[in-house]
Amino acid sequence: MDYVLDIAKMNRGILLKIADNFSLEQLNKIPEGFQNNLIWNIAHVIVTQQLLVYNLSGLPMMISDDMAAKYRKGTKVEGDVSQEEVDEIKELMLSTIERTREDYKNGLFKTYNTYTTSTNATISTVEEAMQFNNFHEGTHLGYILALKKSI
């Protein structure tokens, strides 16, 4: 799983650079023709990884229940986020992947609750969840790059 997590870390590094290069106002801006903003998409990939990998494995997530509720699938931007929240999101971007790597190496993932995604992919193991997560994050990276050009 090292390679899969290396790819996840690489993608998160790209997202972190994007977050670092835009102002709070730009991160919160919803350009015309879009339904969400840069920071929602960035937070959404963190939340989705935690739900797919930890929650469905029956393990505690590294994010708050409030964060999960705010950025999970089916949510939308409810208002501007503060600089404090952006800082928290930026901190979680790489730390969640590194912690996942440690937890996987330490054998924490024992069970997995099978889940079928909105793209009709059925995930039956934590390894499949990590692989699917990279696909999911890649789709959001593409969306983020389009958003970035519109700001």
Backbone bond lengths (Angstrom), bond angles and torsions (degrees), N, CA, C in turn:
res aa  C-N    CA-C-N  psi(-1)  N-CA   C-N-CA  omega(-1)  CA-C   N-CA-C  phi
1 M - - - 1.461 - - 1.528 111.88 -
2 D 1.318 116.76 -5.39 1.463 118.71 179.95 1.524 111.92 -56.14
3 Y 1.344 116.27 -45.46 1.464 119.54 -178.18 1.521 110.89 -62.70
4 V 1.320 117.21 -44.31 1.468 121.36 -179.90 1.530 109.89 -60.09
5 L 1.313 116.85 -42.72 1.464 120.19 179.64 1.529 111.59 -73.82
6 D 1.327 117.99 -29.48 1.469 120.56 173.90 1.530 110.29 -63.22
7 I 1.337 116.41 -41.82 1.471 120.74 177.92 1.531 109.90 -64.37
8 A 1.323 116.66 -43.14 1.470 120.31 178.11 1.519 110.41 -59.73
9 K 1.327 116.71 -43.55 1.470 120.63 -179.82 1.530 110.82 -65.49
10 M 1.329 116.61 -39.13 1.458 120.42 178.45 1.532 110.29 -62.23
11 N 1.322 116.81 -45.88 1.462 120.77 178.67 1.530 110.67 -61.61
12 R 1.325 116.09 -43.70 1.467 119.70 179.40 1.528 111.35 -63.67
13 G 1.325 116.98 -35.02 1.462 120.30 176.85 1.522 111.35 -61.78
14 I 1.328 116.30 -40.47 1.467 121.09 176.78 1.531 109.61 -62.89
15 L 1.325 116.35 -44.94 1.464 120.40 179.49 1.529 111.33 -63.63
16 L 1.314 116.58 -38.56 1.462 120.53 179.25 1.532 110.77 -63.76
17 K 1.324 116.84 -41.78 1.471 119.95 177.44 1.521 110.62 -61.88
18 I 1.322 116.65 -40.50 1.464 119.93 177.48 1.523 109.92 -62.10
19 A 1.321 116.89 -47.21 1.476 120.80 179.87 1.524 111.00 -60.82
20 D 1.328 116.81 -37.11 1.464 120.82 -179.50 1.523 113.08 -71.58
21 N 1.330 117.65 -25.10 1.462 120.88 -173.57 1.524 114.57 -98.05
22 F 1.331 116.65 5.46 1.459 120.06 177.91 1.521 109.50 -122.55
23 S 1.316 115.74 144.77 1.462 121.03 178.32 1.527 109.50 -71.53
24 L 1.313 115.81 166.62 1.458 121.19 176.54 1.526 110.18 -57.76
25 E 1.315 116.68 -42.60 1.469 120.59 178.78 1.531 111.08 -61.56
26 Q 1.325 117.26 -42.89 1.470 121.00 179.59 1.527 111.66 -67.50
27 L 1.329 117.17 -39.38 1.466 120.70 178.77 1.525 111.16 -62.32
28 N 1.327 116.63 -32.70 1.461 122.47 -178.22 1.529 113.96 -88.11
29 K 1.319 117.22 -11.92 1.471 120.92 -175.64 1.531 111.29 -71.57
30 I 1.325 115.35 133.92 1.466 121.88 172.65 1.529 106.23 -105.84
31 P 1.325 116.81 104.42 1.473 119.10 -178.81 1.526 111.51 -65.64
32 E 1.304 115.73 155.35 1.457 120.80 177.44 1.529 109.50 -57.76
33 G 1.316 115.49 134.41 1.456 120.93 -179.82 1.524 113.77 92.89
34 F 1.332 117.59 -6.83 1.462 122.34 179.22 1.526 109.55 -112.82
35 Q 1.330 115.65 159.42 1.461 119.81 -178.79 1.524 113.32 -108.75
36 N 1.310 116.85 -6.19 1.467 119.38 178.20 1.521 108.91 -150.25
37 N 1.322 115.85 -174.45 1.459 120.20 -173.11 1.535 111.47 -124.25
38 L 1.318 115.10 179.36 1.463 120.83 -178.32 1.526 111.74 -59.58
39 I 1.321 117.26 -48.99 1.464 119.67 -173.23 1.522 111.35 -69.42
40 W 1.337 118.89 -33.16 1.466 120.07 175.66 1.527 109.63 -62.15
41 N 1.319 117.60 -46.86 1.461 121.04 -179.72 1.524 112.24 -62.21
42 I 1.306 116.63 -40.62 1.468 120.42 179.82 1.527 110.17 -66.22
43 A 1.322 116.80 -46.01 1.471 120.03 178.50 1.529 110.79 -65.83
44 H 1.311 116.92 -36.53 1.466 121.70 -179.38 1.532 111.54 -60.44
45 V 1.326 118.33 -39.82 1.472 118.42 -179.64 1.526 110.95 -68.37
46 I 1.317 117.72 -33.96 1.465 120.90 176.63 1.525 109.67 -64.78
47 V 1.317 115.93 -48.51 1.461 121.22 -178.56 1.521 110.67 -62.47
48 T 1.305 117.58 -44.63 1.462 120.92 -178.60 1.520 111.12 -62.36
49 Q 1.323 117.65 -42.17 1.472 120.57 177.57 1.516 110.58 -60.70
50 Q 1.309 116.85 -41.95 1.460 120.30 -179.68 1.526 111.70 -66.56
51 L 1.324 116.35 -40.08 1.462 119.98 178.62 1.526 111.30 -67.97
52 L 1.327 116.75 -46.54 1.470 120.63 -177.86 1.519 112.72 -66.84
53 V 1.311 116.75 -43.22 1.464 120.52 -172.41 1.528 111.97 -89.20
54 Y 1.311 118.23 -48.70 1.466 120.69 -174.87 1.525 113.08 -90.38
55 N 1.315 116.60 -53.81 1.463 119.42 -175.45 1.530 111.37 -59.53
56 L 1.319 117.22 -46.08 1.459 120.22 -179.09 1.531 112.53 -73.50
57 S 1.329 116.96 -10.68 1.471 121.34 172.68 1.518 111.32 -93.36
58 G 1.336 116.65 0.30 1.459 120.74 -179.60 1.513 113.67 75.55
59 L 1.332 116.66 21.48 1.468 121.40 -179.16 1.525 110.52 -109.57
60 P 1.332 117.47 153.95 1.468 119.90 177.49 1.530 111.02 -64.94
61 M 1.313 115.44 141.07 1.466 120.83 177.88 1.522 110.08 -84.38
62 M 1.320 116.06 160.58 1.464 122.80 178.47 1.526 111.80 -89.90
63 I 1.308 116.71 6.63 1.460 122.37 -179.97 1.522 108.40 -119.46
64 S 1.311 114.73 159.81 1.469 119.23 179.12 1.520 110.45 -75.80
65 D 1.318 115.30 158.20 1.465 120.17 174.81 1.529 110.28 -61.51
66 D 1.338 116.69 -35.01 1.465 120.65 178.88 1.522 110.97 -63.50
67 M 1.330 116.86 -42.35 1.460 120.42 178.87 1.528 110.35 -65.31
68 A 1.325 116.12 -42.71 1.462 120.01 178.50 1.531 110.61 -60.10
69 A 1.311 116.86 -43.62 1.462 120.88 -178.99 1.528 111.88 -66.98
70 K 1.312 117.21 -33.60 1.468 122.07 -176.05 1.525 113.49 -76.56
71 Y 1.346 117.02 -31.16 1.464 119.99 -171.58 1.527 114.98 -120.92
72 R 1.313 118.35 6.33 1.474 120.62 -178.70 1.521 110.56 -71.64
73 K 1.328 115.39 170.15 1.457 121.99 177.46 1.526 109.42 -53.55
74 G 1.329 115.17 137.42 1.454 120.58 178.46 1.517 114.80 91.81
75 T 1.337 116.97 -3.92 1.464 119.57 178.34 1.522 109.64 -95.10
76 K 1.316 115.30 170.12 1.456 121.29 176.59 1.516 108.26 -143.62
77 V 1.300 116.01 170.08 1.457 121.62 179.07 1.519 109.28 -60.51
78 E 1.329 115.30 126.84 1.472 120.55 179.26 1.525 112.05 -104.70
79 G 1.308 116.81 -10.22 1.467 121.65 -178.61 1.511 109.04 162.77
80 D 1.309 115.73 175.39 1.460 120.09 -179.90 1.521 111.59 -67.77
81 V 1.330 115.31 146.15 1.464 120.13 174.33 1.527 108.34 -96.08
82 S 1.315 115.47 153.23 1.458 121.75 -179.39 1.524 110.66 -82.81
83 Q 1.320 116.05 165.39 1.467 120.17 175.65 1.528 110.11 -61.99
84 E 1.322 116.91 -35.70 1.464 121.10 178.15 1.536 111.00 -60.17
85 E 1.327 116.29 -42.61 1.469 119.73 178.94 1.526 110.98 -68.88
86 V 1.329 117.49 -39.24 1.467 120.80 176.11 1.525 109.57 -59.88
87 D 1.319 117.25 -43.41 1.470 120.84 179.21 1.525 111.19 -61.44
88 E 1.335 116.92 -40.54 1.463 120.68 177.93 1.533 110.56 -64.31
89 I 1.324 116.67 -44.02 1.460 121.56 179.06 1.528 110.09 -60.84
90 K 1.330 116.55 -44.18 1.463 120.62 179.75 1.522 111.31 -63.07
91 E 1.315 117.12 -38.34 1.468 120.62 179.23 1.529 110.55 -67.00
92 L 1.310 117.05 -38.34 1.468 121.53 -178.61 1.531 112.86 -73.10
93 M 1.305 116.47 -21.07 1.454 120.45 -174.19 1.531 112.88 -55.21
94 L 1.297 118.36 -50.44 1.465 121.34 -179.50 1.525 112.37 -95.20
95 S 1.326 116.92 -32.96 1.471 119.38 -176.05 1.528 111.88 -64.33
96 T 1.332 117.64 -33.40 1.464 119.57 179.31 1.530 111.30 -68.40
97 I 1.314 117.11 -35.77 1.470 120.11 178.90 1.524 110.20 -71.66
98 E 1.316 116.99 -42.87 1.474 119.73 179.31 1.527 111.17 -64.27
99 R 1.319 116.46 -40.43 1.467 120.12 177.93 1.522 110.81 -65.86
100 T 1.331 117.52 -38.38 1.461 121.17 176.92 1.522 109.88 -61.13
101 R 1.318 116.78 -42.67 1.470 121.51 177.77 1.531 110.47 -58.78
102 E 1.328 116.85 -47.49 1.473 121.60 179.38 1.522 111.07 -63.04
103 D 1.322 116.43 -47.25 1.464 120.63 -178.26 1.524 111.44 -63.35
104 Y 1.323 116.99 -37.24 1.464 120.23 178.48 1.537 110.32 -67.48
105 K 1.324 115.67 -45.76 1.475 119.69 179.24 1.521 111.41 -62.66
106 N 1.321 116.48 -31.77 1.466 121.27 -179.39 1.526 113.04 -86.15
107 G 1.329 117.91 3.91 1.455 121.86 174.63 1.509 115.48 72.48
108 L 1.327 117.89 26.76 1.472 120.52 -179.04 1.528 113.14 -69.23
109 F 1.321 117.98 -28.46 1.453 121.24 -175.91 1.518 109.64 -84.88
110 K 1.320 116.17 104.67 1.470 122.42 -175.59 1.529 112.48 -105.17
111 T 1.329 116.54 -36.76 1.469 121.05 -176.99 1.519 108.75 -131.25
112 Y 1.330 114.91 165.54 1.467 119.75 176.26 1.514 109.05 -149.76
113 N 1.324 116.33 133.70 1.465 122.71 177.59 1.523 108.13 -90.80
114 T 1.307 116.82 111.38 1.461 121.79 -177.75 1.524 110.68 -52.15
115 Y 1.331 115.03 139.67 1.458 121.86 -175.30 1.524 108.86 -141.71
116 T 1.315 116.82 135.73 1.463 121.64 174.40 1.521 108.44 -105.61
117 T 1.320 115.66 124.04 1.460 121.89 -175.71 1.523 111.56 -78.82
118 S 1.316 115.45 171.98 1.468 120.68 177.91 1.530 111.69 -68.21
119 T 1.332 117.40 -15.82 1.473 120.83 174.99 1.529 111.03 -92.06
120 N 1.327 115.75 8.64 1.463 124.12 177.63 1.526 113.70 70.09
121 A 1.320 117.01 24.52 1.463 121.62 172.94 1.526 107.64 -91.21
122 T 1.320 116.56 129.54 1.461 120.24 177.49 1.521 108.53 -96.84
123 I 1.323 114.82 125.37 1.456 122.74 -179.17 1.521 107.58 -107.06
124 S 1.345 116.11 124.24 1.463 120.45 -175.40 1.520 114.16 -117.48
125 T 1.333 117.56 -11.37 1.467 121.21 -178.67 1.524 109.35 -138.54
126 V 1.309 116.09 162.09 1.463 119.12 177.68 1.527 110.48 -65.82
127 E 1.327 117.42 -31.53 1.467 120.26 177.66 1.531 109.95 -64.01
128 E 1.322 116.81 -43.32 1.462 120.45 176.86 1.527 110.57 -64.49
129 A 1.320 116.97 -36.33 1.464 120.83 178.30 1.526 110.83 -62.53
130 M 1.322 117.11 -42.36 1.467 120.59 179.46 1.524 110.82 -67.16
131 Q 1.318 116.72 -38.45 1.468 120.16 177.73 1.524 110.73 -67.11
132 F 1.325 116.82 -46.38 1.461 120.01 178.29 1.522 110.67 -62.23
133 N 1.312 116.70 -37.17 1.456 120.17 -179.99 1.530 111.30 -58.48
134 N 1.326 117.12 -38.87 1.469 119.05 177.93 1.525 111.30 -63.22
135 F 1.324 117.20 -39.77 1.468 120.79 175.14 1.533 109.61 -60.58
136 H 1.318 116.02 -47.94 1.469 121.29 -179.10 1.525 110.74 -59.52
137 E 1.318 116.97 -46.87 1.464 119.81 -178.79 1.523 111.35 -66.18
138 G 1.331 117.03 -33.49 1.460 120.19 176.80 1.517 112.35 -63.89
139 T 1.325 116.66 -38.89 1.467 118.99 178.38 1.529 110.13 -66.10
140 H 1.324 116.47 -38.49 1.469 118.81 178.85 1.521 111.55 -73.10
141 L 1.326 118.27 -31.09 1.466 119.52 175.26 1.528 109.16 -61.54
142 G 1.322 117.23 -43.27 1.456 120.09 177.59 1.519 111.73 -60.08
143 Y 1.317 116.47 -43.07 1.459 121.27 178.69 1.533 110.13 -64.10
144 I 1.323 116.18 -41.44 1.464 121.36 179.60 1.528 110.71 -63.59
145 L 1.325 117.39 -40.24 1.463 120.49 178.59 1.534 110.82 -63.84
146 A 1.329 116.80 -37.59 1.460 120.39 175.73 1.535 110.75 -66.69
147 L 1.323 116.41 -43.15 1.474 120.71 177.33 1.529 110.54 -59.91
148 K 1.317 114.79 -44.43 1.465 121.61 -177.52 1.530 111.12 -56.08
149 K 1.318 116.44 -40.84 1.470 120.62 -179.92 1.528 112.06 -70.50
150 S 1.314 117.23 -20.14 1.465 121.14 -177.60 1.515 113.01 -91.99
151 I 1.315 116.69 -3.86 1.486 120.04 -177.75 1.518 109.97 -96.21
